[in-house]
Amino acid sequence: MSLSGPGVDKFPALFSAGEIRGVELANRSVVSPMTRTSATEDGVVSKQMADYYASYARGGWGLVMTEGVYIDLKYSQGYSYQPGIATDEQRDSWGKVVDAVHAEGVPIFMQIFHCGAMNQGNHWIEGSIAPSVVSPKGKQIPRYRGSGDVFQTPREITYQEISEVVDSYGAAARRAIEIGFDGVEVHGANGYLPDEFLTAYTNQRDDEYGGPIENRIRFHCEIMQAVREAVLDNPVGVRISQTKVNDFEYSWPGGTDDAKVVFSLLAKTGIDFIDCSSHLGLDPVFGTENSLSGLARKYSGLPIMANGKLDRPEDAETALLQGEGDFVAIGKSALADCNWPRKIVADKPRVPFNPGMIMPYATLDCYEDFMAKNPTGIPAKKIEARDVTEGA
């Protein structure tokens, strides 16, 4: 879906066509994955969700990315009413989403997900698993139906379970392609299971999955190889971050050396893109002139999705022109206004993000109720809330 209007000339990089392993994007804007907890209790997708994703396709986005979708009926689900891709029923329910987005001429990728220790609502099983017996920092998040209490302490994942989880990622990716998704992204960021392996303080293992950065990125690489094999010629990518939904301060202890290892080894698995999630997408890291996404581009040689407060089209354009990324993934502003690209092109005001849109829960029902009461997106009374992580 190509757009026309004054914004195309004003932001030529943002509205230039792109491509990821043969999948064509009309422009460089990507809907960032955002947890919406609006499926059925057993992870089946609703018509409301199909309408939600289709609204982005109509809004002019180059690519739609789903929220994190859990991969098995064991420990992967992290949120109550989160959608899954572990059963035939769950897979088939996604067909209405794919059809609705494709009807607008826009591609859609599925993000597949394992919560690890960050479990605050699992329909299928009690407990949680992680690389080591380390409780997550912080507390469960009420807007995602968490209790507000501390997270439970996980047990250490076994060798056999590591192999099973890797296989489950491959099976989930295969199911996504079977139902018509154009590509798959693995959620390897933000404090969930793969990121718990990568993060020094949550990975205290003394085997080949722990210790130096080359070992801590091993689980990611095994997952990406399994997904690559499962989806054949379809695009495959991974989301990577330093910070987490429960820890905005963490930084890779090895700095640029860690970045070089992480991004170069991921590239060797045969993936097609890296989605870099940062609190501030343009901010330099490790004393360099590059952002995390810029380093990903430098060390991987792959197309990069830059993410993190690039909501202003001027900032998105700058990120693209400066080589910090090849695409820009937008979270909060996409949630607030599904017509973000179309309104930029037409030089029309956009609905601003307001915390009330995800209160008391970050569900589609709560958003629709807020907008029905506040059509401009600005309530009469100021609503306070904690900062919202892009693409949680």
URURGI-V118489 format. One record per backbone hydrogen bond with DSSP energy under -0.5 kcal/mol. NH is the residue of the N-H (numbers start at 1). CO is the residue of the C=O. E is the energy in kcal/mol with one decimal. If there is no record, write none. Layout:
nh=NH co=CO e=E
nh=NH co=CO e=E
This chain:
nh=7 co=345 e=-3.1
nh=8 co=5 e=-1.4
nh=9 co=5 e=-0.7
nh=10 co=6 e=-1.6
nh=11 co=7 e=-2.3
nh=12 co=9 e=-0.5
nh=15 co=11 e=-1.8
nh=16 co=13 e=-1.4
nh=18 co=25 e=-2.7
nh=20 co=23 e=-2.3
nh=23 co=20 e=-2.2
nh=24 co=22 e=-0.6
nh=25 co=18 e=-2.9
nh=28 co=14 e=-2.6
nh=30 co=328 e=-2.5
nh=31 co=63 e=-2.5
nh=32 co=30 e=-0.7
nh=32 co=330 e=-2.5
nh=39 co=81 e=-2.4
nh=40 co=44 e=-2.5
nh=43 co=40 e=-2.0
nh=50 co=46 e=-1.5
nh=51 co=47 e=-2.6
nh=52 co=48 e=-2.1
nh=53 co=49 e=-2.5
nh=54 co=50 e=-2.2
nh=55 co=51 e=-1.6
nh=56 co=52 e=-0.8
nh=56 co=53 e=-0.7
nh=57 co=53 e=-1.3
nh=58 co=54 e=-2.4
nh=59 co=55 e=-1.3
nh=60 co=57 e=-1.1
nh=61 co=56 e=-1.6
nh=62 co=29 e=-1.3
nh=63 co=29 e=-1.4
nh=64 co=107 e=-1.9
nh=65 co=31 e=-0.8
nh=66 co=109 e=-2.1
nh=69 co=111 e=-2.2
nh=70 co=83 e=-1.8
nh=71 co=113 e=-1.1
nh=82 co=79 e=-1.4
nh=84 co=43 e=-2.2
nh=85 co=70 e=-2.0
nh=91 co=87 e=-2.8
nh=92 co=88 e=-3.0
nh=93 co=89 e=-1.8
nh=94 co=90 e=-0.9
nh=94 co=91 e=-1.2
nh=95 co=92 e=-1.5
nh=96 co=93 e=-0.7
nh=97 co=94 e=-0.5
nh=98 co=94 e=-2.3
nh=99 co=95 e=-2.6
nh=100 co=96 e=-1.8
nh=101 co=97 e=-2.3
nh=102 co=98 e=-2.8
nh=103 co=99 e=-1.9
nh=104 co=101 e=-1.3
nh=105 co=102 e=-2.1
nh=106 co=101 e=-1.4
nh=107 co=62 e=-0.6
nh=109 co=64 e=-2.4
nh=110 co=183 e=-2.1
nh=111 co=67 e=-0.7
nh=112 co=110 e=-0.6
nh=112 co=185 e=-2.7
nh=113 co=69 e=-2.2
nh=115 co=76 e=-1.8
nh=118 co=115 e=-1.9
nh=119 co=117 e=-1.5
nh=120 co=78 e=-2.4
nh=120 co=118 e=-0.6
nh=130 co=155 e=-1.8
nh=132 co=202 e=-0.5
nh=134 co=132 e=-2.1
nh=140 co=149 e=-3.3
nh=142 co=140 e=-0.7
nh=144 co=141 e=-1.6
nh=145 co=142 e=-2.2
nh=146 co=141 e=-2.4
nh=151 co=138 e=-0.7
nh=155 co=128 e=-2.2
nh=157 co=130 e=-2.7
nh=162 co=158 e=-2.3
nh=163 co=159 e=-2.1
nh=164 co=160 e=-2.1
nh=165 co=161 e=-3.0
nh=166 co=162 e=-2.4
nh=167 co=163 e=-2.2
nh=168 co=164 e=-2.1
nh=169 co=165 e=-2.1
nh=170 co=166 e=-1.8
nh=171 co=167 e=-2.6
nh=172 co=168 e=-2.6
nh=173 co=169 e=-2.4
nh=174 co=170 e=-2.2
nh=175 co=171 e=-2.2
nh=176 co=172 e=-2.2
nh=177 co=173 e=-2.1
nh=178 co=174 e=-2.4
nh=179 co=175 e=-1.8
nh=180 co=177 e=-1.1
nh=181 co=176 e=-2.2
nh=182 co=108 e=-2.5
nh=183 co=108 e=-0.7
nh=184 co=235 e=-2.1
nh=185 co=110 e=-3.1
nh=186 co=237 e=-2.4
nh=187 co=112 e=-2.8
nh=188 co=186 e=-1.3
nh=188 co=239 e=-0.9
nh=190 co=243 e=-0.7
nh=192 co=189 e=-1.7
nh=193 co=114 e=-1.6
nh=196 co=192 e=-2.1
nh=197 co=193 e=-1.5
nh=198 co=194 e=-1.7
nh=199 co=195 e=-2.0
nh=202 co=199 e=-0.6
nh=203 co=199 e=-1.1
nh=204 co=202 e=-0.6
nh=210 co=207 e=-1.7
nh=212 co=210 e=-0.6
nh=215 co=212 e=-1.3
nh=216 co=212 e=-2.1
nh=217 co=213 e=-1.7
nh=218 co=215 e=-1.3
nh=221 co=217 e=-2.1
nh=222 co=218 e=-2.5
nh=223 co=219 e=-2.3
nh=224 co=220 e=-2.8
nh=225 co=221 e=-2.2
nh=226 co=222 e=-2.0
nh=227 co=223 e=-2.6
nh=228 co=224 e=-2.6
nh=229 co=225 e=-2.1
nh=230 co=226 e=-1.6
nh=231 co=227 e=-2.0
nh=232 co=228 e=-0.8
nh=234 co=231 e=-2.0
nh=235 co=182 e=-0.8
nh=237 co=184 e=-2.1
nh=238 co=273 e=-1.1
nh=239 co=186 e=-2.8
nh=240 co=275 e=-2.6
nh=242 co=277 e=-0.6
nh=244 co=247 e=-3.1
nh=245 co=190 e=-1.9
nh=247 co=244 e=-1.0
nh=255 co=252 e=-1.8
nh=257 co=254 e=-1.5
nh=258 co=254 e=-0.6
nh=259 co=255 e=-2.1
nh=260 co=256 e=-2.5
nh=261 co=257 e=-1.9
nh=262 co=258 e=-3.0
nh=263 co=259 e=-2.5
nh=264 co=260 e=-1.9
nh=265 co=261 e=-2.4
nh=266 co=262 e=-2.0
nh=267 co=263 e=-1.8
nh=268 co=264 e=-1.3
nh=269 co=266 e=-1.5
nh=270 co=267 e=-1.4
nh=271 co=266 e=-0.7
nh=272 co=236 e=-3.5
nh=273 co=236 e=-1.0
nh=274 co=303 e=-1.9
nh=275 co=238 e=-2.9
nh=276 co=274 e=-0.7
nh=276 co=305 e=-2.7
nh=277 co=240 e=-2.8
nh=277 co=275 e=-0.6
nh=278 co=276 e=-0.6
nh=278 co=307 e=-1.3
nh=281 co=308 e=-3.2
nh=283 co=280 e=-1.3
nh=285 co=290 e=-2.5
nh=288 co=285 e=-2.1
nh=295 co=291 e=-2.2
nh=296 co=292 e=-2.2
nh=297 co=293 e=-2.2
nh=298 co=294 e=-2.1
nh=299 co=295 e=-2.8
nh=300 co=296 e=-2.0
nh=301 co=297 e=-1.5
nh=303 co=272 e=-0.7
nh=305 co=274 e=-2.6
nh=306 co=304 e=-0.6
nh=306 co=327 e=-2.9
nh=307 co=276 e=-1.1
nh=308 co=329 e=-0.6
nh=315 co=312 e=-0.8
nh=316 co=312 e=-2.3
nh=317 co=313 e=-2.7
nh=318 co=314 e=-2.0
nh=319 co=315 e=-2.5
nh=320 co=316 e=-1.9
nh=321 co=317 e=-2.7
nh=322 co=318 e=-2.6
nh=323 co=320 e=-1.0
nh=324 co=319 e=-2.3
nh=325 co=319 e=-0.9
nh=326 co=304 e=-3.0
nh=327 co=304 e=-2.0
nh=328 co=28 e=-2.7
nh=329 co=306 e=-2.9
nh=330 co=30 e=-2.7
nh=330 co=328 e=-0.5
nh=334 co=331 e=-0.6
nh=335 co=331 e=-2.5
nh=336 co=332 e=-2.4
nh=337 co=333 e=-2.0
nh=340 co=337 e=-1.4
nh=342 co=59 e=-1.8
nh=343 co=339 e=-2.8
nh=344 co=340 e=-1.9
nh=345 co=341 e=-2.4
nh=346 co=342 e=-1.9
nh=347 co=343 e=-0.6
nh=347 co=344 e=-0.9
nh=348 co=343 e=-2.9
nh=352 co=376 e=-0.5
nh=357 co=354 e=-2.5
nh=358 co=355 e=-1.9
nh=359 co=356 e=-1.2
nh=362 co=143 e=-3.2
nh=363 co=361 e=-1.4
nh=367 co=363 e=-1.8
nh=368 co=364 e=-2.7
nh=369 co=365 e=-2.4
nh=370 co=366 e=-2.3
nh=371 co=367 e=-2.6
nh=372 co=368 e=-1.9
nh=373 co=369 e=-1.4
nh=374 co=370 e=-1.9
nh=377 co=374 e=-2.4
nh=379 co=377 e=-0.6
nh=389 co=387 e=-0.5
nh=392 co=389 e=-1.1
